[in-house]
Amino acid sequence: MRHVRLPRYMPPATGAAASDEDGAASLRSQVVHGGPTRRGVGVMATQLTCEQRLAVTLEDNIAVTAGAGAGKTSAMIERVIRALDGLDSIDRLLVVTFTDDAAGEIRRRVYQALLARIRESAGADRARLERMRDGFLQNHISTMHTFFAHLLRRFPDRLDGVDPDFRVVSGTEQHDLLRVSVGAVIDGIASAPDAPLRDDLRRWLRQHRRAGVCACIVALIRNRIEIAEWLANMTEGNAGEVYASQERGAREFMERARSAFFEHERVQTPAGALLSAAPVSAVAEDALTRKREAVLNAVADRDVATLRGQLLTKTGAPGTRRVGTKGAWDEHARDAANGALFGIAEAVAGEAALSLEWDDDVETDAHEALAALARLTVACLREYRNRKQRMAALDFVDLEEQAAMVLRDPGALSILRSQFRAIFIDEFQDTNRHQWRIFRRIAAGEGGSLRENSMFTVGDEKQAIYEFRGGEVEVCQIARRDMGASLEFTANFRSAPNLLLFTNRFFEPLLTGGEPFEARAQPLRYRDRPAAPVDSEPTPAGGSVTRIMDAEDGTRGPNADGAEPAAGSAVEREALAIADLLKAIVAGEREGDYPSLAARIEAGTPSIGILFRRTTHQHAYEDALRARGVPYIAAKGRGFYRREEIRDLRNLLRLLEDPGQDVPLVGVLRSPLIGCSDGGLLLLAARRHYASQALWSVLGEIGPGLSDATDHGFAPEDILALRKAEELLARWRAAARRSPVATVLSQALAESGAYAPFALGLDGRQRLLNIEKFLSVVARFEAEGARTLGDLNRHIDVQDEEGDAEGDADMPDGGAIQLLTVHRAKGLEWPMVIVPDTAARFRYSLEETDYRSGRSRGSRLAIGRLADGEAGDAAQVTIRYRTPRHEVADTFAWARLQQEHSRRSRAEQKRLLYVAFTRAQEHLVIGTCADGPREQRTLDDGRSWMDWIETILDDDTVCGGDHAFYRELVAASEDADGERVAAPTQRLDIDTTGIWPAPASGAGVVRVTDEPVSGFAHAALREDSLRPGLEGPMAAFGAIANTLLPVAYRTDASKEALERRASVLARSHAAALDDSALSDAVGAVLAAREWLRGRFARSSRLLFNRAFDAVVDGARVVGQVDVVVVADDGSWDAVDLKYAGSGTPPDPAVCARQAAALANAIGQVAGDTDVRVSMYVVDDEGVRELSF
């Protein structure tokens, strides 16, 4: 695969397209391979970056990877427009995406570009383009499933049993059809004594109720493409051979895992140290001696069970108890032995593959149970297909399945290959393997390889967040290997510079790309502009990051001014802090921090997006916004059908279907439709003649007789309400039998006068719009065909339970403040983005396909895919088996799938956080409030977004350090303005070279003072030493120490915690440092921390890892100083720490030159402030000043 890399600096595109193409052609000859590009194309519709122009002009199969806001879809559209040259008909191009809205936008932009081409052309070319315009409706710009449906209708003769006039069933209709089909088969088997599958059903009904069995079968049918190979093996193959193959593969996997573990240095190194640490006496019999001998023998024999028994606790955690008597061991050897044992224990506890086992009894029973379920599934699938065939209907899975079958016909495949000149796939990261195979086969030639210039994909693995819908992030890597050339877009057109710097640094250690399903961080630069020369415009500013957090001590004690904090949980405190912040913004009180945001909100322009990872606590944030009078709409989420006004209408629908239901009747009577009080409802219930009497009959009995308040104890207003209820409900029920339901609901709202109370309050306008939207939902459902009230109620229940189906109705002004899930926010952007509730824990447990969310007492079913590729592309079906003795046993496949699922889920949560942060254009607000004590975790062990956020912000002073764009807001405070933390003074600023690349040699005079120092490679002035790809281990040593020092200084972190962070930093920087070097770095950091605390007053302000950019004697000098100490009198101490990896002292003469250059450069930044520059060596002997 060829990665197309661009020069570091390239002048922006100007002039006519001919010069653009010349530059692109020249670049192509340099970075890819020879070959001319086509000329004669008119001016491109938009101003493209150099990277985008390459993507548009290179004649090759290209896979484009682009971060958020990089303009990848725009580049694809430009390539589509360019591909129109030389074509007579637009149906020669195939463009697919995932949503109807995206497909419509692409069609619109392509049509507009086509019209612009017509206006610029003449003669035969104009006639050709006009014919293309006239036939534009023949285009193939659509969603994937629309294209698949087109294939089936175009080649019906290639398929058996598919009606060319089929319709696509989806949503509730498809769900009901599948449920009814499965239920019919199960009931038929259960009622027939001699049914062939009766024993199979009896096996599952021993552990599940009927609903549980049906749910398992429904899950398998929904995933029938992925499990096709498994289903065939279990029902058509030899069951004994399948079982033997599974056992053989499992034992081979366990042996490979065991061998790799014992050969790894994390075991060999502590084992060697344990062998070297010997007792004083050769005949010692103390506990440490016995444990040492047992562990060394277990390592030699590769005995995992002995290691687990010797080193781990009952919970599987490493044992921390120190053993060994003073008589048998000297102190140094005892410490070394205990440390080595703990190191081996950590390795054993951290290797999940060692816990896998193969139990023949459990595996045999589970295999037989799965075989029985597979046979039941085949029978149910046959019935489901028959019902769809009688209805002339297909579902979305059928479209993919049948489209692949069409392509197996050589004639149809040849026609499609000759028709489609090129295929374009948008949002490629959401594609699955089956979809990729379909499009790849159309784009391939006779030999199976892709035809030249026939495939163009755009996507971003970092935004692959739809795995729960079948998307596979690994497909991006498969396609890149297949297509040959790949391009990366690195210019970001969405985020402000400060936000871009923040996200670059934040995701650098989080997105490491270590697994096939993990994304790798991609540093983005601000727009497409190179670094400004010295005398040109300065680096742009803009953007802010605000972190909402509890008080520093993590408690909920009084605030600094003595006021008590807001009561309630962390979610409630955080919600009120966000509501207070937004209230101040709406009122224009925060114009200095968020310029023009209040005006945008007042104009109704979408301005603020509040993005939730999950909607569990969304109601708390809505309550806080309503309490503060902040207008908002819940743009998406599961809140719509649970809105109070919608619940009232849903209760009315249930009552119209069956008046004998008490709960819906009580809901309607309490609602604005009737308006009865709770006291009146209690009196009504007390009028029952017997406990099971329906309230509807009670209302019918006493309704006409309610003439005064003294007879029954009812209040006068309740008498009026109940009399009205009896009359109106009877009228509405009669109307529902002859009129459309939507009409009946409108009639009920009008006759009851409910519109007025619904319109009261701050969100009354939103409630009325929600009611109108609900009426349109009901009307659309009825328009699809003859349906009953029961069908309508089930449809709404399904929409509610599935979640993320509907949001509040759109406000006429669009809604300035919007609440929605991160999944729904994909592709959107706002000037301000708020990411709340980050403390919510991840759910890493394997998704259990069972009724009632896995609360069954029977075996649990799961479907998944393993990343090692041993099983090919086929998904794995496994169960957590409940034995006849009612003991739960994890099968081997379940345990492996659980481990794989945890890693995949963690990777997707990282990508979801990336999508959330990168929706922001100018301002990002992060909520990190949590109940209970904070637990320090590494990035690999994070259990919530907040764990990652706190770890990275504490480790990286650029992300969460003392910078003007970063502020913190204490949630417990009543001060809506929050608190700015350690704002830098005067002109001291962050190094923006990561987003504003340094110019080439001809664009400005740049000098980096980086003179070598004898004994080590660390230098006083350097250009951002914290970025990955460090040169040499000593540079990595110094960079890691510099990163850890502010964390150690501010948090009193222990040595063990710092060593864990150092290990994470070493991996993220790809630094070749062993554990000993990392331990030395931590030791140096702790020594530097104590020295700093003793050397400088506690009232001084310490700024760590400060970068500078100054002009000295006409030359630009960029660099970084380790610590800047701002004293009470305003003077500065610039402290350069040299972490010496060896005892070789530095050269005083070189240090003197460095100090002079450092003082001169910082002096330019500090202005008239007094600056003192000093250098210190940090080594095993402590900290000592260099004299020169």
PyMOL commands that set and color helices and strands:
alter all, ss='L'
color gray80, all
select helices_A, chain A and resi 17-31+50-57+72-83+90-92+100-120+123-134+136-138+144-154+156-158+171-191+198-205+210-222+228-236+239-263+265-276+287-301+304-311+331-350+352-355+360-391+396-407+410-419+428-430+433-443+461-463+467-469+474-483+497-507+570-586+597-602+618-627+640-642+644-657+662-670+678-686+695-702+709-712+716-736+741-752+755-759+764-783+789-802+822-825+851-854+892-917+939-941+945-955+957-960+1033-1051+1055-1068+1075-1095+1148-1166
alter helices_A, ss='H'
color red, helices_A
select strands_A, chain A and resi 2-3+62-66+93-97+140-143+167-168+393-394+422-425+455-459+485-489+491-492+525-526+544-549+608-612+633-634+817-821+830-835+860-864+876-882+888-890+920-927+966-970+1006-1007+1101-1112+1115-1126+1132-1139+1171-1179+1182-1185
alter strands_A, ss='S'
color yellow, strands_A
deselect
rebuild
show_as cartoon
